[in-house]
Amino acid sequence: MDIRFKFMKFRKIAGVISITLFLISCISLGFRGLSLGLDFSGGTLIEVSYESPISLESIRNDLEENGYPDSQVVNFGTNLDVLIKVADQGGNSSIGESIFNILSDQEIPIELKRVEFVGPQVGDELRDQGGLGMIVALFMILMYVAFRFQYKFALGAVTALAHDVVIILGIFSIFSWDFDLTVLAALLAVIGYSLNDTIVVSDRIRENFRTERVLEPMDMIDLSLNQMLGRTLVTSFTTLLVLFALFIFGGELIRGFSLALIIGVVIGTYSSIYVVANMLMSLTLTQDDLAIPEPEGVDFDGMP
Protein backbone atom coordinates (compact mmCIF):
# COMPACT_ATOMS: atom_id res chain seq x y z
CA MET A 1 0.00 0.00 0.00
CA ASP A 2 1.45 3.33 -1.08
CA ILE A 3 -0.50 6.47 -0.20
CA ARG A 4 1.81 9.20 -1.44
CA PHE A 5 -0.67 12.08 -1.43
CA LYS A 6 -3.60 12.43 0.95
CA PHE A 7 -6.26 13.88 -1.34
CA MET A 8 -9.04 13.61 1.22
CA LYS A 9 -7.11 15.79 3.64
CA PHE A 10 -8.14 18.74 1.47
CA ARG A 11 -11.64 17.56 0.61
CA LYS A 12 -13.38 20.26 2.66
CA ILE A 13 -11.37 23.00 0.96
CA ALA A 14 -12.12 21.43 -2.43
CA GLY A 15 -15.80 21.22 -1.48
CA VAL A 16 -15.91 24.94 -0.67
CA ILE A 17 -14.18 25.78 -3.96
CA SER A 18 -16.59 23.60 -5.96
CA ILE A 19 -19.69 25.00 -4.27
CA THR A 20 -18.44 28.57 -4.71
CA LEU A 21 -17.70 28.10 -8.42
CA PHE A 22 -21.03 26.34 -8.90
CA LEU A 23 -23.00 29.14 -7.22
CA ILE A 24 -21.14 31.89 -9.10
CA SER A 25 -21.87 30.07 -12.36
CA CYS A 26 -25.57 29.69 -11.49
CA ILE A 27 -25.86 33.37 -10.56
CA SER A 28 -24.16 34.47 -13.78
CA LEU A 29 -26.36 32.18 -15.87
CA GLY A 30 -29.45 33.46 -14.06
CA PHE A 31 -28.70 37.18 -14.45
CA ARG A 32 -26.44 37.43 -17.51
CA GLY A 33 -27.39 34.31 -19.40
CA LEU A 34 -25.37 33.02 -22.35
CA SER A 35 -24.21 34.99 -25.35
CA LEU A 36 -25.97 32.80 -27.90
CA GLY A 37 -24.34 32.36 -31.27
CA LEU A 38 -26.01 32.43 -34.65
CA ASP A 39 -27.09 28.78 -34.36
CA PHE A 40 -29.37 29.60 -31.42
CA SER A 41 -30.24 33.28 -31.77
CA GLY A 42 -30.94 33.25 -35.50
CA GLY A 43 -29.32 35.45 -38.14
CA THR A 44 -27.48 35.43 -41.45
CA LEU A 45 -24.23 33.78 -42.48
CA ILE A 46 -22.33 35.16 -45.48
CA GLU A 47 -19.24 33.59 -47.04
CA VAL A 48 -17.18 35.75 -49.42
CA SER A 49 -13.85 35.29 -51.18
CA TYR A 50 -11.27 37.99 -51.96
CA GLU A 51 -8.61 37.94 -54.66
CA SER A 52 -5.97 39.09 -52.15
CA PRO A 53 -5.75 39.09 -48.34
CA ILE A 54 -7.69 41.76 -46.50
CA SER A 55 -7.72 42.94 -42.90
CA LEU A 56 -10.62 41.50 -40.92
CA GLU A 57 -10.63 44.64 -38.79
CA SER A 58 -11.34 46.80 -41.84
CA ILE A 59 -14.33 44.58 -42.69
CA ARG A 60 -15.63 44.90 -39.13
CA ASN A 61 -15.25 48.70 -39.28
CA ASP A 62 -17.13 48.92 -42.59
CA LEU A 63 -19.98 46.80 -41.24
CA GLU A 64 -20.15 48.79 -38.00
CA GLU A 65 -20.33 52.07 -39.90
CA ASN A 66 -23.25 50.71 -41.93
CA GLY A 67 -25.36 49.49 -39.02
CA TYR A 68 -23.98 46.02 -38.24
CA PRO A 69 -21.96 46.61 -35.03
CA ASP A 70 -22.08 43.06 -33.59
CA SER A 71 -21.03 41.13 -36.68
CA GLN A 72 -18.61 38.24 -36.35
CA VAL A 73 -15.90 38.24 -39.01
CA VAL A 74 -13.42 35.34 -39.27
CA ASN A 75 -11.25 33.70 -41.90
CA PHE A 76 -12.71 30.50 -43.29
CA GLY A 77 -10.07 28.02 -44.44
CA THR A 78 -7.62 30.47 -46.04
CA ASN A 79 -6.86 34.15 -45.52
CA LEU A 80 -8.75 34.88 -48.77
CA ASP A 81 -12.06 33.43 -47.59
CA VAL A 82 -14.07 35.32 -44.99
CA LEU A 83 -17.09 34.16 -43.00
CA ILE A 84 -19.45 36.83 -41.65
CA LYS A 85 -22.19 36.18 -39.08
CA VAL A 86 -24.85 38.78 -38.45
CA ALA A 87 -27.47 38.48 -35.71
CA ASP A 88 -31.15 38.35 -36.62
CA GLN A 89 -32.66 41.75 -37.41
CA GLY A 90 -36.39 41.25 -37.47
CA GLY A 91 -36.37 38.44 -40.03
CA ASN A 92 -34.73 40.59 -42.74
CA SER A 93 -33.68 38.01 -45.34
CA SER A 94 -31.93 40.61 -47.56
CA ILE A 95 -29.08 41.20 -45.10
CA GLY A 96 -26.72 39.03 -47.16
CA GLU A 97 -27.21 41.16 -50.26
CA SER A 98 -26.80 44.38 -48.27
CA ILE A 99 -23.55 43.24 -46.69
CA PHE A 100 -22.19 42.08 -50.04
CA ASN A 101 -22.93 45.52 -51.50
CA ILE A 102 -21.12 47.17 -48.57
CA LEU A 103 -18.03 44.98 -49.01
CA SER A 104 -18.09 45.42 -52.79
CA ASP A 105 -17.26 49.10 -52.34
CA GLN A 106 -13.76 48.13 -51.23
CA GLU A 107 -10.87 48.18 -53.70
CA ILE A 108 -10.23 44.42 -53.57
CA PRO A 109 -12.47 42.33 -55.90
CA ILE A 110 -14.88 40.11 -53.98
CA GLU A 111 -16.97 37.05 -54.79
CA LEU A 112 -20.10 35.97 -52.93
CA LYS A 113 -19.99 32.20 -52.27
CA ARG A 114 -23.04 31.55 -50.12
CA VAL A 115 -25.70 33.15 -47.92
CA GLU A 116 -27.57 31.20 -45.25
CA PHE A 117 -30.42 32.53 -43.15
CA VAL A 118 -31.23 30.89 -39.80
CA GLY A 119 -34.54 32.02 -38.38
CA PRO A 120 -34.94 32.58 -34.61
CA GLN A 121 -37.55 29.80 -34.46
CA VAL A 122 -34.98 27.32 -35.73
CA GLY A 123 -32.51 28.70 -33.21
CA ASP A 124 -34.97 28.13 -30.35
CA GLU A 125 -35.59 24.58 -31.55
CA LEU A 126 -31.87 23.82 -31.65
CA ARG A 127 -31.41 25.25 -28.16
CA ASP A 128 -34.30 23.28 -26.67
CA GLN A 129 -33.26 20.01 -28.31
CA GLY A 130 -29.65 20.53 -27.24
CA GLY A 131 -30.69 21.10 -23.63
CA LEU A 132 -32.99 18.09 -23.73
CA GLY A 133 -30.13 16.00 -25.12
CA MET A 134 -27.91 16.89 -22.17
CA ILE A 135 -30.65 16.08 -19.63
CA VAL A 136 -31.29 12.69 -21.25
CA ALA A 137 -27.55 11.99 -21.30
CA LEU A 138 -27.24 12.74 -17.57
CA PHE A 139 -30.22 10.52 -16.76
CA MET A 140 -28.86 7.61 -18.79
CA ILE A 141 -25.49 8.00 -17.08
CA LEU A 142 -27.21 7.91 -13.68
CA MET A 143 -28.96 4.67 -14.60
CA TYR A 144 -25.83 3.06 -16.03
CA VAL A 145 -23.55 3.86 -13.10
CA ALA A 146 -26.22 2.79 -10.58
CA PHE A 147 -26.53 -0.55 -12.39
CA ARG A 148 -22.78 -0.95 -12.99
CA PHE A 149 -21.61 0.02 -9.49
CA GLN A 150 -23.90 1.24 -6.74
CA TYR A 151 -26.31 4.14 -6.31
CA LYS A 152 -23.82 6.16 -4.24
CA PHE A 153 -21.37 6.05 -7.14
CA ALA A 154 -24.19 7.08 -9.50
CA LEU A 155 -25.01 10.14 -7.39
CA GLY A 156 -21.32 11.04 -7.26
CA ALA A 157 -20.90 10.65 -11.04
CA VAL A 158 -23.96 12.73 -11.93
CA THR A 159 -23.01 15.40 -9.38
CA ALA A 160 -19.54 15.61 -10.94
CA LEU A 161 -20.98 15.88 -14.47
CA ALA A 162 -23.50 18.56 -13.46
CA HIS A 163 -20.66 20.36 -11.64
CA ASP A 164 -18.51 20.32 -14.82
CA VAL A 165 -21.25 21.41 -17.22
CA VAL A 166 -22.58 24.25 -15.04
CA ILE A 167 -19.10 25.67 -14.37
CA ILE A 168 -18.22 25.60 -18.09
CA LEU A 169 -21.49 27.35 -18.92
CA GLY A 170 -20.83 29.82 -16.10
CA ILE A 171 -17.39 30.70 -17.48
CA PHE A 172 -18.88 31.30 -20.94
CA SER A 173 -21.56 33.46 -19.32
CA ILE A 174 -19.15 35.50 -17.18
CA PHE A 175 -16.83 36.30 -20.09
CA SER A 176 -19.68 36.64 -22.64
CA TRP A 177 -18.09 34.13 -25.01
CA ASP A 178 -20.28 32.99 -27.88
CA PHE A 179 -22.22 29.81 -27.19
CA ASP A 180 -23.03 27.94 -30.39
CA LEU A 181 -23.48 24.36 -31.56
CA THR A 182 -19.73 23.66 -31.50
CA VAL A 183 -19.62 24.60 -27.81
CA LEU A 184 -22.67 22.41 -27.15
CA ALA A 185 -20.85 19.54 -28.89
CA ALA A 186 -17.84 20.23 -26.66
CA LEU A 187 -20.07 20.01 -23.57
CA LEU A 188 -21.32 16.59 -24.62
CA ALA A 189 -17.72 15.52 -25.26
CA VAL A 190 -16.77 16.76 -21.78
CA ILE A 191 -19.57 14.62 -20.32
CA GLY A 192 -18.08 11.57 -22.02
CA TYR A 193 -14.51 12.41 -21.03
CA SER A 194 -15.36 13.15 -17.40
CA LEU A 195 -17.56 10.06 -17.14
CA ASN A 196 -14.76 7.84 -18.45
CA ASP A 197 -12.37 9.20 -15.83
CA THR A 198 -15.02 8.83 -13.12
CA ILE A 199 -15.74 5.21 -14.10
CA VAL A 200 -12.04 4.29 -13.97
CA VAL A 201 -11.56 5.89 -10.54
CA SER A 202 -14.82 4.40 -9.21
CA ASP A 203 -13.83 0.93 -10.40
CA ARG A 204 -10.52 1.15 -8.52
CA ILE A 205 -12.29 2.41 -5.36
CA ARG A 206 -14.75 -0.48 -5.53
CA GLU A 207 -11.96 -3.00 -6.03
CA ASN A 208 -9.98 -1.69 -3.07
CA PHE A 209 -13.04 -1.62 -0.82
CA ARG A 210 -13.52 -5.31 -1.56
CA THR A 211 -9.88 -6.38 -1.14
CA GLU A 212 -8.39 -4.06 1.50
CA ARG A 213 -9.84 -4.84 4.94
CA VAL A 214 -7.54 -2.89 7.26
CA LEU A 215 -7.95 0.66 5.93
CA GLU A 216 -10.51 3.29 6.84
CA PRO A 217 -12.79 4.50 4.01
CA MET A 218 -10.88 7.80 3.70
CA ASP A 219 -7.54 5.98 3.39
CA MET A 220 -9.11 3.54 0.95
CA ILE A 221 -10.17 6.40 -1.34
CA ASP A 222 -6.74 8.04 -1.02
CA LEU A 223 -5.10 4.76 -2.00
CA SER A 224 -7.35 4.40 -5.03
CA LEU A 225 -6.75 7.98 -6.20
CA ASN A 226 -2.98 7.58 -5.86
CA GLN A 227 -3.07 4.36 -7.86
CA MET A 228 -4.94 6.11 -10.69
CA LEU A 229 -3.11 9.44 -10.47
CA GLY A 230 -0.47 8.62 -13.09
CA ARG A 231 -3.04 7.40 -15.60
CA THR A 232 -5.28 10.44 -15.00
CA LEU A 233 -2.47 12.99 -15.39
CA VAL A 234 -1.02 11.38 -18.52
CA THR A 235 -4.45 11.17 -20.17
CA SER A 236 -5.29 14.78 -19.31
CA PHE A 237 -1.88 16.08 -20.40
CA THR A 238 -1.92 14.38 -23.81
CA THR A 239 -5.51 15.48 -24.41
CA LEU A 240 -4.64 19.08 -23.52
CA LEU A 241 -1.70 19.04 -25.95
CA VAL A 242 -4.07 18.30 -28.82
CA LEU A 243 -6.66 20.82 -27.63
CA PHE A 244 -4.13 23.64 -27.27
CA ALA A 245 -2.91 22.89 -30.80
CA LEU A 246 -6.51 23.17 -32.05
CA PHE A 247 -7.04 26.37 -30.07
CA ILE A 248 -3.89 28.04 -31.42
CA PHE A 249 -3.84 26.79 -35.01
CA GLY A 250 -7.43 25.71 -35.67
CA GLY A 251 -8.83 29.16 -36.44
CA GLU A 252 -11.86 31.04 -35.20
CA LEU A 253 -14.45 28.48 -36.28
CA ILE A 254 -13.40 25.86 -33.73
CA ARG A 255 -11.91 28.18 -31.11
CA GLY A 256 -15.00 28.01 -28.91
CA PHE A 257 -15.09 24.23 -29.27
CA SER A 258 -11.43 23.78 -28.26
CA LEU A 259 -11.70 26.35 -25.46
CA ALA A 260 -14.72 24.61 -23.94
CA LEU A 261 -12.91 21.27 -24.12
CA ILE A 262 -9.76 22.68 -22.51
CA ILE A 263 -11.79 24.02 -19.59
CA GLY A 264 -13.77 20.77 -19.48
CA VAL A 265 -10.69 18.54 -19.31
CA VAL A 266 -9.21 20.59 -16.45
CA ILE A 267 -12.49 20.74 -14.52
CA GLY A 268 -13.28 17.09 -15.32
CA THR A 269 -9.92 15.88 -14.02
CA TYR A 270 -10.47 17.85 -10.82
CA SER A 271 -14.05 16.60 -10.37
CA SER A 272 -13.16 12.94 -10.90
CA ILE A 273 -10.73 13.27 -7.99
CA TYR A 274 -12.50 15.57 -5.56
CA VAL A 275 -16.19 15.86 -6.43
CA VAL A 276 -16.82 12.12 -6.78
CA ALA A 277 -14.69 11.24 -3.75
CA ASN A 278 -16.33 14.01 -1.71
CA MET A 279 -19.77 12.65 -2.55
CA LEU A 280 -18.75 9.11 -1.58
CA MET A 281 -17.43 10.39 1.75
CA SER A 282 -20.57 12.46 2.35
CA LEU A 283 -22.76 9.43 1.59
CA THR A 284 -20.62 7.33 4.01
CA LEU A 285 -19.56 4.64 1.57
CA THR A 286 -18.61 1.47 3.46
CA GLN A 287 -17.33 -1.99 2.60
CA ASP A 288 -20.80 -3.38 3.27
CA ASP A 289 -22.16 -1.28 0.38
CA LEU A 290 -19.85 -3.08 -2.03
CA ALA A 291 -19.91 -6.56 -0.54
CA ILE A 292 -20.72 -9.29 -3.04
CA PRO A 293 -23.96 -10.97 -1.90
CA GLU A 294 -23.69 -14.70 -1.25
CA PRO A 295 -26.15 -16.98 -3.07
CA GLU A 296 -29.01 -18.22 -0.94
CA GLY A 297 -28.58 -21.74 0.43
CA VAL A 298 -24.76 -21.63 0.42
CA ASP A 299 -22.85 -21.77 3.72
CA PHE A 300 -19.47 -20.21 4.57
CA ASP A 301 -17.36 -22.97 2.92
CA GLY A 302 -19.27 -22.78 -0.36
CA MET A 303 -21.09 -26.10 0.15
CA PRO A 304 -24.91 -26.23 -0.17
RODO-2510 file (C-alpha; in nm, 4 decimals, decimal comma):
residues 304
     n   res          X          Y          Z
     1     m     0,0000     0,0000     0,0000
     2     d     0,1450     0,3330    -0,1079
     3     i    -0,0503     0,6466    -0,0197
     4     r     0,1810     0,9202    -0,1445
     5     f    -0,0670     1,2076    -0,1426
     6     k    -0,3601     1,2428     0,0950
     7     f    -0,6257     1,3883    -0,1339
     8     m    -0,9042     1,3607     0,1219
     9     k    -0,7108     1,5786     0,3636
    10     f    -0,8141     1,8735     0,1466
    11     r    -1,1637     1,7558     0,0609
    12     k    -1,3380     2,0262     0,2656
    13     i    -1,1366     2,3004     0,0955
    14     a    -1,2115     2,1434    -0,2426
    15     g    -1,5798     2,1222    -0,1480
    16     v    -1,5909     2,4941    -0,0665
    17     i    -1,4182     2,5783    -0,3956
    18     s    -1,6589     2,3603    -0,5957
    19     i    -1,9687     2,4997    -0,4274
    20     t    -1,8440     2,8572    -0,4705
    21     l    -1,7702     2,8104    -0,8416
    22     f    -2,1029     2,6337    -0,8905
    23     l    -2,3002     2,9138    -0,7223
    24     i    -2,1140     3,1886    -0,9095
    25     s    -2,1869     3,0069    -1,2363
    26     c    -2,5565     2,9687    -1,1490
    27     i    -2,5856     3,3373    -1,0560
    28     s    -2,4158     3,4468    -1,3781
    29     l    -2,6355     3,2177    -1,5871
    30     g    -2,9450     3,3458    -1,4064
    31     f    -2,8700     3,7180    -1,4448
    32     r    -2,6437     3,7434    -1,7507
    33     g    -2,7390     3,4307    -1,9403
    34     l    -2,5370     3,3025    -2,2349
    35     s    -2,4210     3,4987    -2,5352
    36     l    -2,5973     3,2795    -2,7896
    37     g    -2,4342     3,2364    -3,1266
    38     l    -2,6012     3,2430    -3,4649
    39     d    -2,7090     2,8779    -3,4363
    40     f    -2,9373     2,9603    -3,1421
    41     s    -3,0240     3,3283    -3,1769
    42     g    -3,0939     3,3253    -3,5501
    43     g    -2,9319     3,5451    -3,8143
    44     t    -2,7479     3,5429    -4,1447
    45     l    -2,4227     3,3782    -4,2485
    46     i    -2,2333     3,5164    -4,5484
    47     e    -1,9243     3,3593    -4,7040
    48     v    -1,7175     3,5754    -4,9419
    49     s    -1,3849     3,5292    -5,1184
    50     y    -1,1268     3,7991    -5,1956
    51     e    -0,8615     3,7941    -5,4659
    52     s    -0,5975     3,9093    -5,2151
    53     p    -0,5750     3,9087    -4,8336
    54     i    -0,7692     4,1759    -4,6498
    55     s    -0,7723     4,2944    -4,2895
    56     l    -1,0623     4,1501    -4,0921
    57     e    -1,0631     4,4639    -3,8795
    58     s    -1,1340     4,6802    -4,1844
    59     i    -1,4326     4,4578    -4,2693
    60     r    -1,5633     4,4904    -3,9134
    61     n    -1,5248     4,8696    -3,9276
    62     d    -1,7130     4,8918    -4,2591
    63     l    -1,9979     4,6799    -4,1236
    64     e    -2,0151     4,8787    -3,7997
    65     e    -2,0332     5,2072    -3,9905
    66     n    -2,3251     5,0708    -4,1927
    67     g    -2,5359     4,9488    -3,9023
    68     y    -2,3982     4,6018    -3,8236
    69     p    -2,1964     4,6614    -3,5033
    70     d    -2,2082     4,3064    -3,3592
    71     s    -2,1029     4,1134    -3,6681
    72     q    -1,8607     3,8236    -3,6347
    73     v    -1,5899     3,8243    -3,9007
    74     v    -1,3422     3,5344    -3,9275
    75     n    -1,1254     3,3701    -4,1903
    76     f    -1,2706     3,0502    -4,3289
    77     g    -1,0069     2,8019    -4,4441
    78     t    -0,7621     3,0475    -4,6043
    79     n    -0,6858     3,4152    -4,5520
    80     l    -0,8747     3,4876    -4,8765
    81     d    -1,2064     3,3429    -4,7587
    82     v    -1,4074     3,5321    -4,4991
    83     l    -1,7089     3,4161    -4,3003
    84     i    -1,9454     3,6830    -4,1653
    85     k    -2,2189     3,6178    -3,9084
    86     v    -2,4852     3,8780    -3,8447
    87     a    -2,7470     3,8485    -3,5711
    88     d    -3,1153     3,8347    -3,6617
    89     q    -3,2655     4,1745    -3,7409
    90     g    -3,6393     4,1252    -3,7475
    91     g    -3,6367     3,8444    -4,0029
    92     n    -3,4733     4,0587    -4,2741
    93     s    -3,3685     3,8009    -4,5344
    94     s    -3,1928     4,0609    -4,7560
    95     i    -2,9083     4,1201    -4,5103
    96     g    -2,6721     3,9035    -4,7157
    97     e    -2,7212     4,1160    -5,0260
    98     s    -2,6805     4,4382    -4,8274
    99     i    -2,3546     4,3244    -4,6687
   100     f    -2,2189     4,2075    -5,0036
   101     n    -2,2933     4,5518    -5,1497
   102     i    -2,1120     4,7169    -4,8568
   103     l    -1,8034     4,4985    -4,9009
   104     s    -1,8087     4,5416    -5,2795
   105     d    -1,7255     4,9104    -5,2343
   106     q    -1,3758     4,8128    -5,1231
   107     e    -1,0869     4,8180    -5,3703
   108     i    -1,0234     4,4418    -5,3570
   109     p    -1,2474     4,2329    -5,5902
   110     i    -1,4876     4,0112    -5,3982
   111     e    -1,6966     3,7050    -5,4792
   112     l    -2,0102     3,5969    -5,2926
   113     k    -1,9990     3,2205    -5,2267
   114     r    -2,3042     3,1551    -5,0118
   115     v    -2,5703     3,3153    -4,7923
   116     e    -2,7573     3,1200    -4,5254
   117     f    -3,0420     3,2528    -4,3151
   118     v    -3,1227     3,0887    -3,9795
   119     g    -3,4540     3,2022    -3,8375
   120     p    -3,4941     3,2575    -3,4614
   121     q    -3,7552     2,9801    -3,4463
   122     v    -3,4979     2,7315    -3,5735
   123     g    -3,2513     2,8700    -3,3209
   124     d    -3,4965     2,8130    -3,0352
   125     e    -3,5593     2,4582    -3,1545
   126     l    -3,1866     2,3819    -3,1654
   127     r    -3,1409     2,5250    -2,8164
   128     d    -3,4299     2,3280    -2,6674
   129     q    -3,3261     2,0010    -2,8310
   130     g    -2,9652     2,0526    -2,7243
   131     g    -3,0686     2,1100    -2,3625
   132     l    -3,2987     1,8086    -2,3726
   133     g    -3,0129     1,6002    -2,5120
   134     m    -2,7915     1,6892    -2,2166
   135     i    -3,0655     1,6081    -1,9626
   136     v    -3,1292     1,2694    -2,1254
   137     a    -2,7546     1,1994    -2,1303
   138     l    -2,7240     1,2743    -1,7571
   139     f    -3,0222     1,0525    -1,6765
   140     m    -2,8862     0,7605    -1,8787
   141     i    -2,5492     0,7998    -1,7079
   142     l    -2,7205     0,7910    -1,3679
   143     m    -2,8963     0,4666    -1,4596
   144     y    -2,5831     0,3059    -1,6034
   145     v    -2,3550     0,3858    -1,3096
   146     a    -2,6218     0,2788    -1,0581
   147     f    -2,6530    -0,0551    -1,2386
   148     r    -2,2785    -0,0953    -1,2987
   149     f    -2,1612     0,0019    -0,9493
   150     q    -2,3899     0,1241    -0,6738
   151     y    -2,6311     0,4141    -0,6311
   152     k    -2,3822     0,6163    -0,4245
   153     f    -2,1371     0,6047    -0,7140
   154     a    -2,4188     0,7078    -0,9495
   155     l    -2,5005     1,0142    -0,7386
   156     g    -2,1320     1,1043    -0,7259
   157     a    -2,0899     1,0652    -1,1036
   158     v    -2,3964     1,2728    -1,1934
   159     t    -2,3011     1,5402    -0,9383
   160     a    -1,9544     1,5608    -1,0944
   161     l    -2,0983     1,5878    -1,4465
   162     a    -2,3498     1,8558    -1,3459
   163     h    -2,0659     2,0362    -1,1642
   164     d    -1,8514     2,0323    -1,4815
   165     v    -2,1255     2,1408    -1,7215
   166     v    -2,2579     2,4253    -1,5036
   167     i    -1,9101     2,5666    -1,4374
   168     i    -1,8215     2,5596    -1,8087
   169     l    -2,1490     2,7352    -1,8917
   170     g    -2,0828     2,9818    -1,6101
   171     i    -1,7386     3,0695    -1,7479
   172     f    -1,8883     3,1303    -2,0938
   173     s    -2,1557     3,3460    -1,9317
   174     i    -1,9153     3,5500    -1,7176
   175     f    -1,6825     3,6303    -2,0094
   176     s    -1,9679     3,6639    -2,2637
   177     w    -1,8088     3,4130    -2,5009
   178     d    -2,0282     3,2987    -2,7881
   179     f    -2,2219     2,9811    -2,7192
   180     d    -2,3032     2,7937    -3,0394
   181     l    -2,3481     2,4355    -3,1560
   182     t    -1,9734     2,3664    -3,1504
   183     v    -1,9615     2,4597    -2,7807
   184     l    -2,2668     2,2414    -2,7150
   185     a    -2,0851     1,9543    -2,8885
   186     a    -1,7843     2,0227    -2,6662
   187     l    -2,0069     2,0014    -2,3570
   188     l    -2,1324     1,6595    -2,4622
   189     a    -1,7722     1,5521    -2,5262
   190     v    -1,6771     1,6756    -2,1780
   191     i    -1,9573     1,4620    -2,0317
   192     g    -1,8084     1,1568    -2,2019
   193     y    -1,4512     1,2411    -2,1026
   194     s    -1,5363     1,3154    -1,7403
   195     l    -1,7564     1,0060    -1,7139
   196     n    -1,4759     0,7839    -1,8448
   197     d    -1,2371     0,9196    -1,5828
   198     t    -1,5021     0,8832    -1,3123
   199     i    -1,5735     0,5207    -1,4095
   200     v    -1,2044     0,4288    -1,3965
   201     v    -1,1561     0,5890    -1,0539
   202     s    -1,4821     0,4397    -0,9211
   203     d    -1,3829     0,0935    -1,0401
   204     r    -1,0522     0,1154    -0,8516
   205     i    -1,2290     0,2415    -0,5357
   206     r    -1,4754    -0,0480    -0,5531
   207     e    -1,1959    -0,3003    -0,6035
   208     n    -0,9976    -0,1693    -0,3066
   209     f    -1,3040    -0,1620    -0,0820
   210     r    -1,3522    -0,5313    -0,1558
   211     t    -0,9877    -0,6383    -0,1137
   212     e    -0,8388    -0,4063     0,1500
   213     r    -0,9840    -0,4835     0,4936
   214     v    -0,7538    -0,2886     0,7259
   215     l    -0,7952     0,0663     0,5933
   216     e    -1,0513     0,3288     0,6839
   217     p    -1,2785     0,4501     0,4007
   218     m    -1,0880     0,7797     0,3702
   219     d    -0,7537     0,5981     0,3386
   220     m    -0,9114     0,3541     0,0949
   221     i    -1,0174     0,6401    -0,1343
   222     d    -0,6739     0,8037    -0,1020
   223     l    -0,5099     0,4762    -0,1995
   224     s    -0,7352     0,4401    -0,5035
   225     l    -0,6746     0,7981    -0,6198
   226     n    -0,2978     0,7579    -0,5856
   227     q    -0,3069     0,4357    -0,7865
   228     m    -0,4938     0,6106    -1,0687
   229     l    -0,3107     0,9442    -1,0472
   230     g    -0,0473     0,8621    -1,3092
   231     r    -0,3043     0,7403    -1,5599
   232     t    -0,5275     1,0440    -1,4998
   233     l    -0,2468     1,2988    -1,5392
   234     v    -0,1021     1,1383    -1,8517
   235     t    -0,4448     1,1170    -2,0169
   236     s    -0,5291     1,4778    -1,9312
   237     f    -0,1879     1,6077    -2,0405
   238     t    -0,1921     1,4377    -2,3809
   239     t    -0,5514     1,5480    -2,4408
   240     l    -0,4639     1,9078    -2,3516
   241     l    -0,1701     1,9039    -2,5946
   242     v    -0,4074     1,8300    -2,8824
   243     l    -0,6660     2,0819    -2,7635
   244     f    -0,4134     2,3641    -2,7271
   245     a    -0,2912     2,2891    -3,0804
   246     l    -0,6507     2,3172    -3,2047
   247     f    -0,7040     2,6373    -3,0065
   248     i    -0,3890     2,8038    -3,1416
   249     f    -0,3841     2,6789    -3,5009
   250     g    -0,7433     2,5714    -3,5674
   251     g    -0,8827     2,9159    -3,6435
   252     e    -1,1862     3,1044    -3,5201
   253     l    -1,4448     2,8484    -3,6282
   254     i    -1,3397     2,5860    -3,3731
   255     r    -1,1907     2,8177    -3,1111
   256     g    -1,5004     2,8013    -2,8908
   257     f    -1,5088     2,4229    -2,9269
   258     s    -1,1433     2,3784    -2,8262
   259     l    -1,1701     2,6351    -2,5464
   260     a    -1,4725     2,4612    -2,3942
   261     l    -1,2914     2,1268    -2,4120
   262     i    -0,9760     2,2677    -2,2507
   263     i    -1,1792     2,4020    -1,9593
   264     g    -1,3767     2,0773    -1,9477
   265     v    -1,0687     1,8544    -1,9305
   266     v    -0,9211     2,0589    -1,6447
   267     i    -1,2492     2,0744    -1,4520
   268     g    -1,3282     1,7094    -1,5315
   269     t    -0,9925     1,5883    -1,4016
   270     y    -1,0468     1,7849    -1,0821
   271     s    -1,4049     1,6603    -1,0372
   272     s    -1,3155     1,2940    -1,0903
   273     i    -1,0731     1,3270    -0,7987
   274     y    -1,2502     1,5575    -0,5563
   275     v    -1,6190     1,5863    -0,6428
   276     v    -1,6825     1,2121    -0,6776
   277     a    -1,4693     1,1241    -0,3751
   278     n    -1,6329     1,4005    -0,1708
   279     m    -1,9772     1,2650    -0,2554
   280     l    -1,8746     0,9107    -0,1576
   281     m    -1,7431     1,0388     0,1745
   282     s    -2,0567     1,2455     0,2349
   283     l    -2,2756     0,9430     0,1590
   284     t    -2,0621     0,7333     0,4011
   285     l    -1,9559     0,4639     0,1574
   286     t    -1,8609     0,1469     0,3461
   287     q    -1,7332    -0,1995     0,2604
   288     d    -2,0804    -0,3380     0,3272
   289     d    -2,2158    -0,1284     0,0382
   290     l    -1,9847    -0,3080    -0,2033
   291     a    -1,9912    -0,6558    -0,0543
   292     i    -2,0716    -0,9292    -0,3038
   293     p    -2,3962    -1,0968    -0,1896
   294     e    -2,3691    -1,4700    -0,1245
   295     p    -2,6151    -1,6975    -0,3068
   296     e    -2,9006    -1,8223    -0,0938
   297     g    -2,8584    -2,1741     0,0428
   298     v    -2,4755    -2,1629     0,0419
   299     d    -2,2846    -2,1769     0,3721
   300     f    -1,9471    -2,0212     0,4566
   301     d    -1,7356    -2,2966     0,2925
   302     g    -1,9272    -2,2777    -0,0356
   303     m    -2,1087    -2,6097     0,0151
   304     p    -2,4911    -2,6233    -0,0169
***
